[in-house]
Amino acid sequence: MSEVRIAAEPRTVFGKGAARKIRRDDKVPAVLYGHGIDPKHLTLPGHEVLLALRTPNVLIRLQGDGVDELALPKGVQRDPIKGFVEHVDLLLVKRGEKVTVEIPVTTVGDVNPEGLLDQQLTTLTVEAEATHIPTGVEVDVEGLEVGSSVTAAQVPLPQGTTLVADPEVVVVQVIAKPTEEPTEEAEEAAAEGETAAAEGEGAEAAAE
């Protein structure tokens, strides 16, 4: 995984008012923590942070006055309406160390036409080297029959990545397509047909 370099400025003024001013300047308040260090309060450029966070588990190289560290985003607060980043918690990491992260799960292929794919998990919890976190994993569902499933233990992981999630948990499964229930109109038409048939039989019997 490549690093994304982001300029970091030390932050010395705190509180809601200070945070609002930072955001008005298109910047993001952030906190860097981990490895027993005192948390470092930083200010980051908003646009660069927004672009970086489009990559799951992005590795960020923070560089600035007194700062030159690698970090992973571990908590992101966004504006619920506009979607911009309001605050970021960053975990300090070192090369060679293992970290626990969630990686996206995508499916490839088509299941048996008689079934429907039911994806139970969209991410898997794994352990990987901090600078070699996989961007995601693929599950091949080509031709899976109704009733088949793929568990976490059956998902192929990249070399150096180990599963942390429950190995027995179902990631994807194939379920039977639901049978089509007759619509209200169809049921009424069928009832009318049965009534008409009964009346016709009654008329024939009277004629005899």
C-alpha positions as CSV (number, residue, x, y, z in Angstrom):
1,M,0.0,0.0,0.0
2,S,1.4,3.4,-1.0
3,E,1.6,6.3,1.4
4,V,-0.5,9.5,1.1
5,R,1.5,12.5,2.2
6,I,-0.5,15.1,4.1
7,A,0.9,18.3,5.6
8,A,0.2,18.6,9.3
9,E,0.2,21.7,11.5
10,P,0.4,21.5,15.3
11,R,-2.8,22.7,16.9
12,T,-2.7,24.6,20.1
13,V,-6.1,26.2,20.3
14,F,-9.0,24.0,21.3
15,G,-12.8,24.2,21.9
16,K,-15.8,24.3,19.6
17,G,-15.1,27.9,18.5
18,A,-11.5,27.0,17.4
19,A,-12.7,23.9,15.6
20,R,-15.3,25.8,13.7
21,K,-12.7,28.4,12.6
22,I,-10.4,25.5,11.4
23,R,-13.3,24.1,9.3
24,R,-14.2,27.5,7.9
25,D,-10.6,27.6,6.6
26,D,-11.2,24.2,4.8
27,K,-9.1,22.4,7.3
28,V,-9.7,19.4,9.6
29,P,-8.9,19.0,13.4
30,A,-7.2,15.7,14.1
31,V,-5.6,13.8,17.0
32,L,-2.6,11.4,16.6
33,Y,-2.3,8.8,19.3
34,G,-0.7,5.4,20.0
35,H,2.6,3.8,21.1
36,G,2.3,5.4,24.5
37,I,2.8,9.0,23.2
38,D,0.9,11.9,24.5
39,P,-1.8,12.7,21.9
40,K,-0.8,15.2,19.3
41,H,-3.4,17.7,18.2
42,L,-3.1,18.6,14.5
43,T,-4.7,20.5,11.8
44,L,-4.9,18.9,8.3
45,P,-5.9,20.3,4.9
46,G,-9.6,19.3,4.4
47,H,-9.5,18.5,0.6
48,E,-6.5,16.2,0.9
49,V,-8.0,14.4,3.9
50,L,-11.3,13.9,2.0
51,L,-9.4,12.4,-1.0
52,A,-7.3,10.2,1.2
53,L,-10.2,8.7,3.1
54,R,-11.7,7.4,-0.2
55,T,-9.2,4.5,0.2
56,P,-10.1,2.1,3.0
57,N,-7.4,1.9,5.7
58,V,-5.3,4.5,3.8
59,L,-1.7,4.9,5.2
60,I,-1.0,8.5,5.8
61,R,2.4,10.1,6.1
62,L,2.0,13.2,8.3
63,Q,4.7,15.8,7.8
64,G,5.0,19.2,9.2
65,D,6.5,21.2,12.0
66,G,7.8,18.6,14.5
67,V,5.7,15.9,12.9
68,D,6.9,13.0,10.6
69,E,4.8,10.0,11.3
70,L,2.8,7.2,9.7
71,A,-0.8,6.8,10.7
72,L,-4.0,5.0,10.0
73,P,-7.5,6.7,10.3
74,K,-9.3,5.0,13.2
75,G,-12.2,7.4,13.7
76,V,-13.8,9.8,11.3
77,Q,-16.6,12.3,12.1
78,R,-18.5,13.7,9.1
79,D,-21.2,16.3,8.8
80,P,-24.4,14.3,8.6
81,I,-25.9,16.6,5.9
82,K,-23.0,17.9,3.8
83,G,-20.7,15.0,4.3
84,F,-17.4,16.9,4.8
85,V,-14.9,15.6,7.4
86,E,-15.3,17.3,10.8
87,H,-12.6,15.4,12.8
88,V,-10.2,12.6,12.4
89,D,-8.6,10.3,15.0
90,L,-5.3,8.9,13.7
91,L,-3.4,5.8,15.0
92,L,0.4,6.0,15.0
93,V,1.9,3.0,13.3
94,K,5.4,1.8,12.7
95,R,6.8,-0.2,9.8
96,G,6.8,-4.0,10.5
97,E,4.1,-3.9,13.2
98,K,0.8,-5.7,12.8
99,V,-2.5,-3.9,13.0
100,T,-6.1,-5.1,13.1
101,V,-8.3,-3.6,10.4
102,E,-11.5,-4.2,8.5
103,I,-11.1,-4.7,4.8
104,P,-13.9,-4.6,2.1
105,V,-15.4,-7.8,0.7
106,T,-16.5,-7.9,-2.9
107,T,-18.0,-10.7,-4.9
108,V,-17.1,-11.8,-8.5
109,G,-19.0,-14.2,-10.8
110,D,-22.7,-15.2,-11.0
111,V,-24.5,-17.7,-8.8
112,N,-26.8,-20.4,-10.1
113,P,-29.8,-18.7,-11.9
114,E,-32.2,-20.5,-9.6
115,G,-30.8,-18.7,-6.6
116,L,-30.1,-15.2,-5.2
117,L,-26.9,-14.1,-3.6
118,D,-27.2,-12.9,0.0
119,Q,-24.0,-11.1,1.2
120,Q,-23.9,-11.3,5.0
121,L,-20.7,-9.4,5.5
122,T,-19.3,-6.5,3.5
123,T,-16.0,-6.3,5.5
124,L,-13.7,-8.8,7.2
125,T,-11.6,-8.2,10.3
126,V,-8.0,-9.2,9.6
127,E,-4.5,-8.6,10.9
128,A,-1.8,-7.3,8.5
129,E,1.5,-5.5,8.5
130,A,0.8,-1.7,8.8
131,T,2.4,-0.8,5.5
132,H,0.9,-3.8,3.6
133,I,-2.8,-3.7,4.4
134,P,-4.8,-5.2,1.5
135,T,-7.3,-2.9,-0.1
136,G,-9.9,-5.7,0.0
137,V,-10.6,-9.3,-0.8
138,E,-12.8,-11.0,-3.5
139,V,-15.1,-14.0,-3.1
140,D,-15.7,-16.1,-6.2
141,V,-19.4,-17.0,-6.3
142,E,-19.5,-18.3,-9.8
143,G,-22.0,-21.2,-10.2
144,L,-22.7,-21.5,-6.4
145,E,-25.9,-23.6,-5.9
146,V,-28.9,-22.8,-3.8
147,G,-28.0,-23.6,-0.2
148,S,-24.3,-23.0,-0.6
149,S,-22.4,-20.6,1.5
150,V,-18.8,-19.2,1.9
151,T,-17.5,-18.7,5.5
152,A,-14.8,-16.3,6.6
153,A,-12.3,-19.2,6.8
154,Q,-12.9,-19.9,3.1
155,V,-12.1,-16.4,1.9
156,P,-8.7,-16.3,0.3
157,L,-6.4,-13.7,2.0
158,P,-3.3,-12.1,0.7
159,Q,0.1,-13.5,1.9
160,G,0.9,-12.0,5.3
161,T,-2.7,-11.3,6.2
162,T,-4.4,-13.4,8.9
163,L,-8.1,-13.7,9.8
164,V,-9.3,-12.2,13.1
165,A,-13.0,-12.6,12.5
166,D,-14.9,-15.7,13.5
167,P,-13.8,-18.3,10.9
168,E,-17.3,-19.9,10.9
169,V,-19.2,-16.7,10.2
170,V,-21.0,-16.8,6.8
171,V,-19.8,-14.1,4.4
172,V,-22.1,-15.0,1.5
173,Q,-24.8,-17.5,0.8
174,V,-27.1,-18.5,-2.0
175,I,-30.8,-18.5,-1.1
176,A,-33.8,-19.7,-3.2
177,K,-35.7,-17.2,-5.2
178,P,-39.0,-16.3,-3.5
179,T,-42.1,-17.8,-5.2
180,E,-44.3,-15.2,-6.8
181,E,-47.5,-14.7,-4.7
182,P,-50.6,-14.0,-6.7
183,T,-51.6,-10.4,-6.8
184,E,-54.9,-9.2,-5.4
185,E,-56.2,-8.6,-8.9
186,A,-55.2,-12.2,-9.9
187,E,-56.9,-13.6,-6.9
188,E,-60.1,-11.7,-7.6
189,A,-60.1,-12.8,-11.3
190,A,-59.6,-16.4,-10.2
191,A,-62.5,-16.1,-7.8
192,E,-64.8,-14.6,-10.4
193,G,-63.8,-17.4,-12.8
194,E,-64.7,-20.0,-10.3
195,T,-68.1,-18.3,-9.5
196,A,-68.9,-18.1,-13.2
197,A,-68.0,-21.7,-13.7
198,A,-70.2,-22.7,-10.8
199,E,-73.1,-20.7,-12.1
200,G,-72.7,-22.3,-15.6
201,E,-72.8,-25.7,-14.1
202,G,-75.9,-24.8,-12.1
203,A,-77.7,-23.5,-15.2
204,E,-76.9,-26.7,-17.1
205,A,-78.3,-28.8,-14.3
206,A,-81.5,-26.8,-14.2
207,A,-81.9,-27.2,-17.9
208,E,-81.7,-31.0,-17.6
